Amino acid sequence: MSSRQAIQGLAPELLWQRFYEIAQIPRPSKKEERITAHFEALFQSMGLKYSKDKVGNLVARVPATRGRGKAPIVVLQGHSDMVCEKNRGTEHDFDRDPIRLVRHGEWIGADGTTLGADNGIGVAAALAIAADPTAVHGPLEILITVDEETGLTGANQISGKMLKGKYLLNLDTEEDGVFCIGCAGGMDTAGVFSVKNTAAPSSDDHAAFALRISGLKGGHSGTDIHVGRANAIKLLARTLHALQALSPSITHLQGGSKRNAIPREAETTVVFPTAVIEKAKAIVARCEQDFQNEFRTADGGVRVSLEPVAMPASVFAKQFAKKVLGALLALPHGVVRMSTDIEDLVETSTNLATVVSDEKILTIGTNQRSSVESAKRYIAASVAAGLKLAGARVTHTDGYPGWQPNMQSPLLEICRSAATQLYGSAPEIKAIHAGLECGILGGKYPGMDMISFGPTITGAHSPDERVHIPAVEKFYELLKRVLDALSR
């Protein structure tokens, strides 16, 4: 089945057509030039005036439906980039290849890669509204930001004069029937080590193996951090720790790929004396069994493998390897504190996200989130302290602010009323433990009333990502009702 066949017959037809078009164009974070050019050509074909800033953010201005020209301007906002993850063995070049859409019952997914419904579906909905003759609305501004996934660059660098809207509808939430009114702020903390190598042992009495952790679900380091999934880097460190009695040498530590994704895979090269290989295999098998037992409900597919490879020319010096392994074991990962104000909301967390090494440098990357600014700074300092004790040079990003909930928001009341009429019951109002651009945009445009909603998307930031087809239709109908109500 082709990608076009996967969306055939789906409603709303215009939204799915726009999503299909978006999926055909590579759009990794920081490489949005082609998708931006596509949007510009689309705006021109629709006769819409638009502007583009120096980083590539786009704002298209959509005239009001007849009779609604005096309504306040509403901003429809989404981001153009996507997280690029694929399964081991999947042939896909995210810089060149289109996403291959696949339909499974009531779900649209991708063939072994992330889907890009985060946030392609939201952007597609905004573009569909601009051309939908059945949509009734006041004047609109469609804001499409760049590089949301790896630094919120577009939102951070947008000018405070680019928008004129009174209300902003962020279309980047992933749960049907839910309105988001707040989010966590975040920052990254990295530890950089100067690699110290020594010659590898003789292959006459030693053998080299690739030690790999695989089969994990991964997921979003904000919205999935509390569900108890395994971290591949942590499991690799635990396996190496279990092997220490056999005096292994290691090199080429690699794990994770994105600061905002829970690591699904990790690996290293391990060198053992040939006399202890069978013992090593037994320890690895026991670790796999332990991990499968620990994570049998949340992440039961974990695999720990030991496969022969060529002997490397060098390995990490013993003391250097000890410090790095100690850091990986000691660094916190997961929920640090739950909110005492909002039920079931993670307040503060940290993600041990990546480890990557070459001949000279080994870098451990982490990501901290909190809806409380002081708590965010504390957990970042805690992670930094652990890295410094291991001898790393530590760097922090500037981070981004959270978005403080406002239960008295007039926009919230209008959206709640529209959703209640559509669903027959009141929607859920919540804050999320993830970074939305609303926090930054709210600082750029003080007084702008904001809310975020979208259809059900599961497995975001992983190859398991999929979007629920019936939820997309409900989401689009809700968006139309909200815009109609705001234009009255």
N, C-alpha and C positions, 0 to 999 in steps of 0.2 A: 504494500500500500504506500503510495506517495504521500508527501506532506500535504499536498492539496486535497487528496482524497480523504485524509484524516479529518479535515474540517468540513467536508462536504455535507450539506444539509443542516449544519449547526446554526442556531439562532442565539443572538442577533447576527445575521449574515455579514453586515458591514463591519462589525467589531472583529469577527473571526477572520475576515479578509485582510483587515489591517494587521492583525496579529501574524497571519501567515506571511505577509510582506516583510514585517519586521524580522521574523525568524529566518528569512532568506539572506539577511545581511549580517556579516560578522560584526560584533560590537563588544569586544572585551573592554573592560575598564581601561581608561586612558587611551583607547584606540577607537573613538567614536566617530571619526571623520566620515566614514562611509554612511553610517546610519543618519548622521546629521545632514549630510548632503541629500539623502533620500527624503528626509522630512522637509527640507527646504524646497525640493522639487515638488513635493506634494502640496505644500502651502501655495506655491506659485500656481499650480494647476487648479487649485480651489479658489484662486483669486483673493487669498488672505494676505493682509499686511503682516509682516513679521520682522523681528530684530534678532540679531545674534551678538553675543558679547565676546570678549577676547578669549574666554576659555571654551566657548562652544555652546553655552546655554542658549536655548531658543525660546522666544515668546511670540506666539501667533495670536492675533486679535480677531475674534469671531464676532461679527455683528449680531445684535439681539434679534430674536424672532419679532416679527411685526407686532407692534403694540406693546412691546416689553423694553423699549429703548431707554426708559428712565430708571430701570431697575439698577441696583448696585452691581458693579463688576465682580464676577466670580472667577477665581483662578482655578483651573484644573491642572494638577501638577503630578508629574511622574519623572522617572529617570530613564535614560536611553541605554545605559550599560547593563551588562549581565555578568554574573559569576560564571567562570568557565571551568567546569570540573567534568571529568570523564572517567569511566571505569577502566581498570587495567585491561588491556587488550582491545579496547575500542579505537578504531582508526578514525580520528577526527582532528582537523587542524582548525582551531577556533579563530585563527587569523584569516582563513580562506574559505572554510566550508560553511554552508547553511546548516541550520539545526534541522534534523530529520524528525518531523512530528509523527507521533504514533497514537492511535486511539485504542484504549482498552475500556470497553463498556462506557461508563459515564465519565471517563477521565481522558485528558490529553496529556501525554508525556513525550519524552524524546528517546531516541535510540542510543542508549548508553552514555548520554551526556546530560548536563543540566538543560532545562527547557527554555529558561529565559522568560517564563510567565511573570517572574519577579524581575522587572516591572513592566514587561512587554504587554501584559493584559491591561494594566492601568493606562498606559500610553495609548494602546489601541482603542480603549473606551473613549478617551478624550477626543481622539481623531475621528472616531465614529460619530460622536455627538455633533461635531462641527459640520458634518455632511448629512445628518439625519433629518429628513423633512418632518418626522413625527416628534422630534425633540423641541420642546418649548423652553426658552431661556432668555435671560437678559444678556447684556454684553459679556463676553467671555475672554479670558486670557489663558491660552494653553502654554504652560511652562514645562519644558522638557530639559532637565538638568543632566550634566555629564558626571561621570566618575563618582557615583554615589557609593558604589560597593567597596572601593578601596581608599576612601578618604573624604567622601562628601565634598569633593572639590568644587563642583558646580554651585552647590548651595553656599559654600563658604566664600566663594569669590564673586557671587552675583552682586550687582550694584543695587543699592537701596532705591534707585530711581527706575529700575527696569519694569516694575509692576505698578499698577494703579488699583488693583482689586481690593475690595473690602473683606471678602471672604475667600478662603482657600480650602479646596477639597483635595487632599492628598490621596491618591488612588493606589497606595502601596501597602495596604494591610491585607492579610492573607487568611481571613476567617469570616465566612458568611454570617450575616446577622449580627455583626459586632462593629461598634464604633470605637475607634481609638482616640483618646483625648490627651495622651501623654506618652512620653518615651524616655528611655535612658540616654544619658550622655556617655561618651566613651573616649578612650585614648589607647595608644599602643606603647608597649615597653619592650625594648630589645636588648639582648646581651650579646656583645661581640667578643669572641675569643681569638687570640692569635694561636693558630694551630702549631703544636710541637710534635714533630714526627721522628720516628726512628726506623731503621731498616727492618723489614719484615723478617720473621724467622725463616730458617731454611725449609724449603719444600720437601727435603729428605725425610724429616720427622714431624712436619706440621702440614695441616690442610686448611684451606680457606672455604668459608661458606657464606652465603647470603642469608641473613636472618631477617625474616619479613613478618610484619603484622598486616593482615588484610581481612576483608570480609565485613568491615564495620559499616554502620549506617552514616556516620558523620552527622552533618546537619548544621544549622545556623547556630553560631556561638552565642546568640542572644535568646532567640525564641525557643531553642531546643536545649539550652544549657541545663535545665532543671529535670529533664526526663531520664537522666541516669545512663546515657549512652557512654560507651567506652571511648577513651582517647588513645589513639594508636601510639603516640609518642610515649605516653605513660606506660603502656603495656610493653613497649620495646625496652624501656628503661628497667622495668620490673624483671623482664626476661634476662637481660644482661646482668642484673644484680643477682639473680638466681644462679647464673653461670660462673660467678666470680671464683668459686672454689676450684674451678678448673684452669684458672690463670689464662683466660683468653686475651688476645689482642684484638683491637677493633679499629676501624677506619671507615670513612665515607658515611657519616650519619646523615640520613635524610628522612623527613617526615612532615606531613601536612603540606598545604599549598597556599592557603589564604588566611589572613589574620582573623577573618570573621567566619571561619568554618571550623568545626570540630574535626581534628585530623582523623581521616579514615584509614590511612596507610602510613607505614613507617618501615624503614629498613636500615641495615648496616652490614658491613663485611666483618666477619668474625674469624679469627685464626686460632685453631686449637692444636695442641700436640696430638699426633695421630693416636696415641695410646688412650686418649680420653674421649674419642669421638662418640663411641656408643653411649657413654655417660652423658655427653652433651645432648645427644638425641633424646635420651630418656628425660632429661630436665626440660627440654623444649616441649616434649609431648605432655609432661605434667603441667607446665605453665598453660598450654592451650586448654587442657581440661579444666584447670582452675578458673581461667578467664571465662570459658563457656558457662561454667557453673555460676560465677559471680554475675554475669551479664545475660543470663539465659532469657530473661524477660525483655529487657530493654535493648539488647544488642547480641543476640544469641549466635550470630554467624561468624564470630571471630575465628581467625585462623592464624596459627603461628607455624611458620615453615622454616626449614633449614636445608638449603640446596647448595651443592658443591659449585664453587666458582674458581677462577684462576687466582693464583697467589698474587696479592698486590705487591708493589715494589716497596712500599713503606706502610707503617701503621702508626697510630697515635702513641706517643710516649706514655708510659704507664701512669705517671702522676697527672699528666694532662687528661687522659681518659678518665681517671678517677674523679677529677674535679667536674668534668662535664657530666658524667653519669650521676654524681652526687647532686648537681644542680637540677637535672631532669627529674630525679626522684623527689627532691625537696620542694620544687616550685609548686604552688597551689594550682589547682584546676577545678572549676565548677562554681557552684553557688557559694557565696560567702555569707550572704544575709538575705532573708526574705523581708518584704515590706510589712510593717506593722500597721500601715494605713489602708492598704488595698489588698484584699484577700487574694492569695495565690500568686501575687506578683513578686518576682525576683527583684530585690532592690539592688544588690551588688554581686558581681561575679567576675571571674577571670578565666581566660582561655589560654592554655598552653598550646599555641597554634602551629608553630613551625620550628623545624630545626633543619639547617642546611649547611653543608661544609664543602670546601674545596681544599687545595693543597696548603692554603695560607690562612683562611678565615673560617671560623664556625660561628654561626649566628642562631640564637634562640629567639623566636618571636612570640610575643604574647599580646593579648588584648584585654583591657579592663572596661567594665561597664557599670554604671550606677545611676539611679535617678536622684541620688544625693551627691552633690559636687564634692563635699568633703570626704565622703566615703570612697568616691572614685580616686581621689588623690591618695588616700591612705592605702588602698589595695595596690595601686601602682608603685607606691614607695616600698611596700612590703615585698613585691616581686623584685623590684630593683635591688633591695638589700640582699636577697638570696643570690641574685646574679653576681653582685659585687663580691660577696663572700667567696664565690667560686673563681674569682679573678677576671670577670668580664668587664668590658667597658660598656656602660649602660646609656642608652638614649631613650628619650620619650618624644612622642608626637605632641603637638599642641592640644589635640583632642577636639571634641565638639560638645556643645551644651545639651542638656536634656530639655524636655518640653513639659512644663508644669501643667497638670490638669486644671481645667476650669469648669466645674459642674454648673455654673450659672451662665454659660455661653449661650447667647441667642441662637447661634448656628446649631449648636447641639440640640436645642429644643425643636427647631425646624426639622432637623434630620431625624430626630427621635419620632416625631409625629408622622413623617413620611414613611418611615420604616414600619411603624405600628400598623398603619393603614395597609401596607403592602403585605406584611407577614402575618397580620392578625394577632400579633403579640409584641410586646416591647422588646427592642433590641438590647443586647448586652453592651454596657458601657465599660471600657477598661483602658488601662495603660499597658504598654508592652515593654519588655526588657530587650529592646533593640533600638538601633539608631535610626530615627526617621529625620528627614530633612526639615520637618516642621520646627524643631528646636532652633535650628540655625536661621531659617526664614523668619521665624517670629522675632528674632533679634534684629534682623535686617529691616523688618516692617512692623514696628511696634503698633499694637492695637489691631492688627489683622486677626480676625477670628478664624480658627482652623479646626479641621477635623479630618480623620483618615479612615477610609474603609475600602473594602475590596472583596473579591470572591475567595473561596477556599482554595488555597495552594498548600500542598504538603511536600516535604522533602526539599524545601528551598536550599540552594547552595550545594546540592548534591545531585548525582545522576538519577536519584529517585524522585526528583522534582516532578510534580504533575498538578494540573488544575482541574477542578470539578466543573464539568460542562453545565449542569443545571444551575450551579451557583453563579456562573458567569452571566447567564440570562437574568437571574434575579438581581445581581449587582448592577447590571446595565439599566434595568427597569427602575431600580432604586435611585440611581444617579439621575435619570430623567425626571423622576418625581421631585427630588430635592431641588434640581435646577428650576423646575416649574414653580415650586413653592417660593423659592428665593426671588423669582422674577415678579411675583405678584405685589 
